Amino acid sequence: MSNKCDQPNMDRRKMIGGAIAATGAMTIAPGVILHAASVSDEASSGADAKHRWGMLIDSNKCADGCSACVDACNTEHGLKGHGRPATDAVWIRPVKLKDKQTGRENRLVMMCQHCEHPPCVDVCPTNASFKRVDGIVLVDRHRCIGCRYCMMACPYKARSFIHEALTEQSVNAPRGKGCVESCTLCVHRVDDGVMQTACQEACAEEGHAAILFGDLNDPNSEISKTLKSTNSVQIRADLELNTGVRYLNL
Amino acid sequence: MRSSLISNRSLLILLAALLAPAMQVFAESRFVTENSEAASLKSCVAPTDQMRRNHMDYLQHGRDDTVLDGIRGIDYSLSECIDCHASKNPQGQAVSVTDEGQFCQACHEYVAVSPACFQCHRTTPDTQAGAAKLGHHSGDSDPHEGLDIQLPAGIQRD
């Protein structure tokens, strides 16, 4: 009875799943058709696994004293502070790094890094933290119980907890007291086919263009070409999370 | 004995006959708030009786599609419920659907349920810029058009 591998036999699972799917498709066919008919022509087709959305941030172009991206993010998602910096929701925040030996200063923006292997998803007890098929890491607030394990697990301090009851939220980001949240990579825009995040738009309008959003899986996308031709880094690459957000000139 | 049975039965038939029109009126009655977009439409995205009974299931199905799979512009979208059903006060400002006597609150209060939707979702239409991008059913097209739904007998759609 030697167990050569502690991983489940995926072929077996696939076969069983396939059998269930085959019988299911026949029996629930009317329901499936009903569901398809209920979705209007204008409905977007949803997340596609052939994409992996990511971002490239050029530290050299990130201007000192500028907060255009933060403001744009707050406006886009209806984030309002209560004047309590320790607990107010922050989806994107500027960080200044200083090399004490050389005195070189770097400025960058830090947000959810949309990891391929997100620790927040690993620790979530309710499966509220999840990664979409296109690589965007989100919180399903319908499932979140506000335990904040994910906040502990995130190496990037990217998540916020909502401490106050809210009203008049943005339809772009329904959010309420007792849930954890973080950068959604402007998922509402991505789903609508707008391939530009609010922060990228604001940064470009300011003339800095430090933020580049795009499809890491598409070799012809601007972000992929830049990643191929330049020396970008992942923050805490040693954790092997394969982040979707990368940095230049760090 | 026999005669009393007959009288009981005829009494029941009489009651049923009397109640039928009342039931019919009830079944076809609508509850929409004044000054809401819904008040100007003949029916919701599905027939009223279906919406009354099943809207929570439609919404739950839609929310999973949207949150987990990124499918937007679904017909059963909570934000569109609110866009359509929120009424306006005399000053022209939107009234929250969860205010006393408003569309969501009135019925939920009557059936004694307290759904958690509005802990996160806003209760008035979002008029901020950017919201329009999400509203796939923008102005010129009728959201109820092209839906393959069966209307109850006697109800006509525009």
HADDOCK unambig.tbl for C-alpha pairs under 7 A between the chains (distance, minus, plus):
assign (segid A and resid 38 and name CA) (segid B and resid 75 and name CA) 6.67 0.50 0.50
assign (segid A and resid 39 and name CA) (segid B and resid 74 and name CA) 5.43 0.50 0.50
assign (segid A and resid 39 and name CA) (segid B and resid 75 and name CA) 6.02 0.50 0.50
assign (segid A and resid 40 and name CA) (segid B and resid 74 and name CA) 6.31 0.50 0.50
assign (segid A and resid 40 and name CA) (segid B and resid 75 and name CA) 6.27 0.50 0.50
assign (segid A and resid 42 and name CA) (segid B and resid 73 and name CA) 6.19 0.50 0.50
assign (segid A and resid 42 and name CA) (segid B and resid 136 and name CA) 6.49 0.50 0.50
assign (segid A and resid 43 and name CA) (segid B and resid 71 and name CA) 6.54 0.50 0.50
assign (segid A and resid 43 and name CA) (segid B and resid 72 and name CA) 5.37 0.50 0.50
assign (segid A and resid 43 and name CA) (segid B and resid 73 and name CA) 4.25 0.50 0.50
assign (segid A and resid 43 and name CA) (segid B and resid 74 and name CA) 5.44 0.50 0.50
assign (segid A and resid 44 and name CA) (segid B and resid 71 and name CA) 5.30 0.50 0.50
assign (segid A and resid 44 and name CA) (segid B and resid 72 and name CA) 5.20 0.50 0.50
assign (segid A and resid 44 and name CA) (segid B and resid 73 and name CA) 6.38 0.50 0.50
assign (segid A and resid 45 and name CA) (segid B and resid 71 and name CA) 5.59 0.50 0.50
assign (segid A and resid 46 and name CA) (segid B and resid 69 and name CA) 5.50 0.50 0.50
assign (segid A and resid 46 and name CA) (segid B and resid 70 and name CA) 4.26 0.50 0.50
assign (segid A and resid 46 and name CA) (segid B and resid 71 and name CA) 4.08 0.50 0.50
assign (segid A and resid 46 and name CA) (segid B and resid 72 and name CA) 6.96 0.50 0.50
assign (segid A and resid 47 and name CA) (segid B and resid 69 and name CA) 5.46 0.50 0.50
assign (segid A and resid 47 and name CA) (segid B and resid 70 and name CA) 5.15 0.50 0.50
assign (segid A and resid 132 and name CA) (segid B and resid 68 and name CA) 6.65 0.50 0.50
assign (segid A and resid 132 and name CA) (segid B and resid 69 and name CA) 6.97 0.50 0.50
assign (segid A and resid 140 and name CA) (segid B and resid 67 and name CA) 6.60 0.50 0.50
assign (segid A and resid 167 and name CA) (segid B and resid 122 and name CA) 6.12 0.50 0.50
assign (segid A and resid 168 and name CA) (segid B and resid 122 and name CA) 4.95 0.50 0.50
assign (segid A and resid 168 and name CA) (segid B and resid 123 and name CA) 6.98 0.50 0.50
assign (segid A and resid 169 and name CA) (segid B and resid 121 and name CA) 6.61 0.50 0.50
assign (segid A and resid 169 and name CA) (segid B and resid 122 and name CA) 5.27 0.50 0.50
assign (segid A and resid 170 and name CA) (segid B and resid 126 and name CA) 6.63 0.50 0.50
assign (segid A and resid 171 and name CA) (segid B and resid 79 and name CA) 6.95 0.50 0.50
assign (segid A and resid 171 and name CA) (segid B and resid 126 and name CA) 6.42 0.50 0.50
assign (segid A and resid 171 and name CA) (segid B and resid 131 and name CA) 6.49 0.50 0.50
assign (segid A and resid 172 and name CA) (segid B and resid 131 and name CA) 6.83 0.50 0.50
assign (segid A and resid 174 and name CA) (segid B and resid 120 and name CA) 5.11 0.50 0.50
assign (segid A and resid 174 and name CA) (segid B and resid 121 and name CA) 4.96 0.50 0.50
assign (segid A and resid 175 and name CA) (segid B and resid 120 and name CA) 4.32 0.50 0.50
assign (segid A and resid 175 and name CA) (segid B and resid 121 and name CA) 6.68 0.50 0.50
assign (segid A and resid 176 and name CA) (segid B and resid 119 and name CA) 5.35 0.50 0.50
assign (segid A and resid 176 and name CA) (segid B and resid 120 and name CA) 4.12 0.50 0.50
assign (segid A and resid 191 and name CA) (segid B and resid 70 and name CA) 5.97 0.50 0.50
assign (segid A and resid 191 and name CA) (segid B and resid 72 and name CA) 6.72 0.50 0.50
